[in-house]
Amino acid sequence: MKLLSINVGLPREVQWQGDSIRTSIFKAPVTGRVRVATLNLFGDQQSDLSVHGGIDKAVYAYPSEHYDFWRKELPGTDLPWGIFGENFTTQGLLEDAVHIGDRLRVGSAEFVVTQPRMPCFKLGIRFGRSDMVKRFHHSGRSGYYLAVLREGEVAAGDTMEFIARDEQGVTVSDVLRLYRGDTANQDLLHRVTELPALPENWRGYFRKRLLEPDV
């Protein structure tokens, strides 16, 4: 398991469908060791803190394995590391094998997996395609957010290792499937509502699904 690329970006103003939009979706790879702080990486900044960033979404990780899928889906599109807005482009850490609450060490920093990524319309800006958010959701290739447990430094090429696996064993893919409406597994739905690492807004949503399964 490896960190292939570290990607950062600062807010910028772009034109989209006749409006001026402030966004940090444009991430680019950086070299050398990068400082990891509680809220983000050095050189990275979120534009709209009401929906992006914060302790639970300090770092966004996206598996490099998904890039082959997108090359087939979007032929002719240039797909450099970081194009999905990810801070970490990873290898060997897919959503169906990573649990909510798993703890990871990368370089001298430590992280905990918190939630899948639900992109906003700005992903469409990055690709210049208004259908990109719908395509992303439909693909099931969400990536996941990390909270920072221990500040430190990371670099491309660093090993990513588990230092603890969450005992509930609920994967990022499990949460994504439940969110997309597959709530037949009531035991799984109940376990998700009790995951300490999953942010309260997610747990509250799933508690409501337990009480009102047809909603």
N, C-alpha and C positions, 0 to 999 in steps of 0.2 A: 504494500500500500504506500502510495507516494503522492507528494504534492508536486504537480507538474509545472504549475504556473501561478504566480501571485499577480493579481490584476487590481488596479486602483483607478479612481477617477474623481475629479472635483466637479461641482455643479457648473453647468453651462446653460445658456439660453439658446434654444433651437426653435425653428419655425415648424409647426405641424398643423396641417389642415386649417391654415389661416390664423392660427394663434401662436403666441410666443410662450413656450413651455420651458420651465426650469427643471433640469434633470441631471442625474449623475449616472445614468445608465451606460454611458460610454466609458468602459473600463479598458485599460491597456496593461500588458505585462510589464513588470519592473524587475530589475536584476538586483542582486545583493541581498543582504539581510534586511528584513522589514520589521519594524516595531509593531507589536500587537498591543493595543490598549483595550480597555473595557468596552468601549463603544465602537471602535473601528480600527482599521489599519492606518499606519502613517501614510499620508498622501491620499487617503480616501475620505469621502464625506458624503452623507446622504442629503438630498435636496429637500424632501418633504418629511419631516420627522413625525407627522401625524400618522403616516402609514409605513414609513421605511425606517430602518435603523432601530436604535434602542438596545437595551441589554440583551434581550432575547434574539435579536437579529443583527448582531454585531458583524458577523462574517457570513457570507453566502458561499456555499460550496456546490460545485456542479461536476458530476462525473464526466471525465473525458470520453468514456465509452459511448456516450450519447451523440457525440459529434458525427460518427459514421451514419447514424440514423438521419440526422439533419442534413447531411450532405446529399443523401438520397431524396429527402423531402424537398429540399431547396436547391436543386441543381443550378450550378453557376454562381451561387452566392458565396462570397468570401467569408470564411468562418474562422477567424483567429481566436485564440484562447481569450476568454473574457467577454465574448460577444453576447452572452446571455446575461451579462451583468454580474457574473460571479467574481468573487474575490479569490477563491481557491478553485483551480481546475485540478481535479483529483484523479487518481488511478487506483482501482481496486476497492472502491467504497460506494457500491451501488445502493439505491434506495431500499431494495428488498433484502439487504443484508445489514443495514444500519438501523439500530433501534433508537427511538426517542429516549433520551436519557443516557445513551452511551457516552463515555468520556474518552477523549482522544488527546494524545500528546503529539505535537508537531514542533520541531525545534525545541526551544525552551518554554513554549507556551502550552497551555492546556485548555481544552474546549469541551462543551457538552452539546449534544445534538438536541435541538428544541422543536423544530417543526418543518413541514414541507414549505416550499416557496409558492405563493400565489401571486403571479405577476400582475401589475397594473398595465394600463394602455401604453406606458412608456417603453415596454419591450417592443411594441409595434413601431415606435419611433426609431429605435436602434436598428431595426431591420428594414425600415421604410415600407412596412406592410401592415395594413390595418387588421388583417386576419391572423397576425402572429400570436396574439394572446390566446385566441380560440385554438389554434394549432398546438400551442404549448400545453394547454390544459388537456386536450384530447390525447396527446402523446403519453401522458402519465410519467413523463421524465421531468420531475419537478426540481430535483436537487433539494437541498435542505439548509436551514440556518443553524449557526453555531453561536452559543454564548461563550464568552471568555471567562474561564475559571481562574486562570493564572496568566498574567501578562508576561510577555517575553518577546523573542525574535524568531522569525521564520524565514526560510529561503526556498526558492524553487529547487527541487531535488531532495528536500527533506523527507525522511520517512514519516509516515502517519501511522501511529500505533494505538490500539485500544489499551487504555489503562483500567477500564472497568466497563462491563456490559450490563445494561439495565435488566433487572431480573424479570420484569414483566414481558420482555421480548416482543414488544410492539414495534414493528418496523415503520419507517417513513412511508413505505408503500401501503401498509395497512391503514394508516391515518388518511392517506390520500384517497384510497378506495372508499372508506367510510364517508369522507367528505363529499365524494362524487355520488353518493346515494346507496352504496351497497351496505345497508345496515341490517341485513338478515342475521348476522352473527352478533347476537345480543351480548354474549360473554365478552367478545372483543370490544364492543361498544362500551360496556361497563368498565373494562380495564383501561380504556383510553381516557375515560373521565377522571381516573385516579392517578394519572401520570404526573408526578410533580414537575418534571422538566417541560411538559407541554404548557404553553402560556394559558392563562385563565380564560381568555376569549375563546380559544379552541375548546377547552374543557366545558365551558358553559354551553357552547353550541351543541356538543355531543350529549350533554345532560338533557338538553331540550329534546334531542332526538330519542333519547331513552323514554322520556315522558310522553312524547308525541311522535311515535314512530312513523306516522304517515305524513308528517310535515315535510 
